[in-house]
């Protein structure tokens, strides 16, 4: 067990006795401490995703639960009638294309990505595929229009 794990165990033991903790929590804690380093990493990643935290674990993405518990009363996350947050980042997905326009589509893909000729060709040939991730609607619409003009079927997801 690592130094931090031992420190955590001592802290938990000092906070409460085993008889006051529910049996389920004891079992979960035992299972977590029995994980190896790689399993703990996988668990941490999964936990952050389920909690809605960003990749650094510093803030919830869309409200919801924070690491310390439910959202504060009166917040948008606590309001049951609140509308879901509007999506701001989209992916440009190539679904199919006209074979005669393949070269033009590869050139266009190279113009809005940092890919070389070989990488762009491989990406276009393995459709359906995501050409670019995390673009705004304003940024993605001109790219989609240009690819559609060339004979590609492209969607903004």
Backbone torsions as a table, in degrees:
resi	resn	phi	psi	omega
1	UNK	NA	143.9	-178.7
2	UNK	-75.9	169.5	-179.9
3	UNK	-62.1	-43.3	179.4
4	UNK	-64.9	-37.9	178.9
5	UNK	-63.7	-43.1	178.6
6	UNK	-64.0	-40.6	178.7
7	UNK	-62.5	-40.7	179.7
8	UNK	-65.3	-42.4	179.1
9	UNK	-61.8	-44.4	179.7
10	UNK	-63.1	-38.7	179.0
11	UNK	-64.5	-46.3	179.8
12	UNK	-62.1	-43.1	-179.6
13	UNK	-65.0	-35.1	-179.8
14	UNK	-74.3	-26.5	-178.1
15	UNK	-75.0	-37.7	-178.7
16	UNK	-152.9	158.2	177.4
17	UNK	-86.5	161.0	-178.1
18	UNK	-63.3	-31.9	-177.2
19	UNK	-70.1	-25.3	-179.0
20	UNK	-86.3	-17.2	178.8
21	UNK	-86.6	142.2	176.3
22	UNK	-64.3	150.2	-178.0
23	UNK	-61.5	-36.5	-179.4
24	UNK	-61.4	-42.3	-179.1
25	UNK	-66.9	-40.3	177.0
26	UNK	-60.5	-43.8	-179.4
27	UNK	-63.5	-44.0	179.7
28	UNK	-62.9	-44.5	179.7
29	UNK	-61.3	-42.8	178.5
30	UNK	-62.1	-42.5	179.9
31	UNK	-65.2	-40.2	179.4
32	UNK	-64.0	-39.7	-179.6
33	UNK	-73.5	-17.6	178.7
34	UNK	-85.8	-7.4	-179.9
35	UNK	-71.5	147.7	174.0
36	UNK	-82.9	178.1	-175.0
37	UNK	-57.2	-43.5	-177.2
38	UNK	-71.4	-39.4	177.4
39	UNK	-65.4	-37.9	177.0
40	UNK	-64.0	-39.7	178.0
41	UNK	-62.9	-47.2	178.5
42	UNK	-59.8	-41.7	178.6
43	UNK	-62.3	-43.6	-179.4
44	UNK	-61.3	-43.7	179.0
45	UNK	-62.3	-46.8	179.8
46	UNK	-62.9	-41.7	179.8
47	UNK	-60.9	-45.9	-179.8
48	UNK	-63.3	-39.5	177.9
49	UNK	-64.3	-45.1	-178.9
50	UNK	-66.7	-31.7	179.3
51	UNK	-82.4	-9.2	179.0
52	UNK	78.4	28.4	-179.4
53	UNK	-90.3	153.1	175.7
54	UNK	-72.1	178.3	-172.2
55	UNK	-65.8	-17.5	178.8
56	UNK	-96.0	-6.0	177.2
57	UNK	73.2	21.9	-175.1
58	UNK	-96.9	-26.3	-176.4
59	UNK	-152.4	146.1	176.1
60	UNK	-65.0	143.3	-179.4
61	UNK	-73.4	-49.5	-174.8
62	UNK	-126.7	43.4	-179.6
63	UNK	79.6	-127.1	175.7
64	UNK	66.6	-142.9	-177.2
65	UNK	-88.2	140.6	172.3
66	UNK	-100.0	170.6	179.5
67	UNK	-60.7	-20.9	-176.9
68	UNK	-96.2	-1.2	178.0
69	UNK	136.7	-165.7	-177.1
70	UNK	-68.0	164.0	-179.5
71	UNK	-65.7	157.1	-178.9
72	UNK	-65.0	147.2	178.7
73	UNK	-60.9	140.7	179.9
74	UNK	90.2	-9.3	179.2
75	UNK	-80.1	165.3	-178.7
76	UNK	-61.8	-33.9	-179.3
77	UNK	-69.8	-31.9	-178.9
78	UNK	-80.2	-21.4	-179.4
79	UNK	-76.3	116.9	-176.2
80	UNK	-70.3	-22.9	-177.8
81	UNK	-93.9	2.3	-177.7
82	UNK	-66.9	140.2	178.7
83	UNK	-73.8	148.6	177.1
84	UNK	-63.9	150.3	-178.7
85	UNK	-63.8	140.2	-179.8
86	UNK	-74.0	137.9	-178.2
87	UNK	-72.0	132.5	-178.7
88	UNK	-114.4	-22.2	180.0
89	UNK	-112.5	130.0	-176.4
90	UNK	-125.0	163.7	175.1
91	UNK	-114.1	139.3	175.9
92	UNK	-93.4	117.3	-174.7
93	UNK	-115.8	125.1	175.6
94	UNK	-87.8	118.4	-178.6
95	UNK	-96.3	-42.0	175.8
96	UNK	-163.4	169.5	179.8
97	UNK	-154.1	161.7	176.6
98	UNK	-76.3	128.5	-176.3
99	UNK	-59.6	-31.2	-179.4
100	UNK	-69.4	-22.4	-177.3
101	UNK	-100.9	12.1	-174.6
102	UNK	-57.1	-46.2	-177.5
103	UNK	-64.4	-42.6	179.1
104	UNK	-64.4	-38.5	179.5
105	UNK	-67.2	-40.7	177.5
106	UNK	-61.0	-43.0	178.9
107	UNK	-63.6	-40.3	179.4
108	UNK	-66.9	-40.1	177.8
109	UNK	-61.3	-40.9	178.1
110	UNK	-63.9	-30.9	-176.9
111	UNK	-69.9	-29.7	-178.8
112	UNK	-110.7	5.8	172.6
113	UNK	-125.1	172.5	178.3
114	UNK	-98.3	25.5	-176.3
115	UNK	-85.2	149.7	172.5
116	UNK	-80.8	177.6	-177.1
117	UNK	-60.2	-46.4	-177.6
118	UNK	-63.8	-45.5	-178.5
119	UNK	-65.4	-41.7	179.0
120	UNK	-64.6	-40.3	179.1
121	UNK	-63.2	-45.8	179.3
122	UNK	-63.0	-39.5	179.6
123	UNK	-64.6	-47.3	-178.8
124	UNK	-65.1	-37.4	-177.2
125	UNK	-71.5	-19.8	-178.6
126	UNK	-100.8	37.7	178.9
127	UNK	-65.1	151.7	-0.4
128	UNK	-74.1	138.3	-177.7
129	UNK	-151.9	159.3	176.4
130	UNK	-88.2	121.9	-178.6
131	UNK	-84.4	-38.3	-179.1
132	UNK	-149.7	136.5	-178.0
133	UNK	-108.4	150.4	171.1
134	UNK	69.0	37.5	178.0
135	UNK	-99.0	154.0	175.4
136	UNK	-80.4	165.5	179.0
137	UNK	-62.0	-41.5	-179.1
138	UNK	-64.0	-35.9	179.8
139	UNK	-77.5	-35.8	-175.2
140	UNK	-81.3	-32.8	-176.7
141	UNK	-59.8	-45.8	178.2
142	UNK	-62.4	-35.8	179.1
143	UNK	-66.1	-44.6	179.9
144	UNK	-63.2	-44.1	179.8
145	UNK	-60.3	-43.3	-179.6
146	UNK	-63.6	-43.7	179.8
147	UNK	-67.4	-35.5	177.6
148	UNK	-66.6	-37.2	176.8
149	UNK	-61.9	-32.5	-178.9
150	UNK	-80.5	-10.2	177.7
151	UNK	107.7	19.1	-179.8
152	UNK	-101.7	151.8	171.6
153	UNK	-102.6	112.2	-173.7
154	UNK	-129.2	143.0	177.7
155	UNK	-130.0	154.5	176.6
156	UNK	-103.8	111.3	-177.6
157	UNK	-106.1	NA	NA
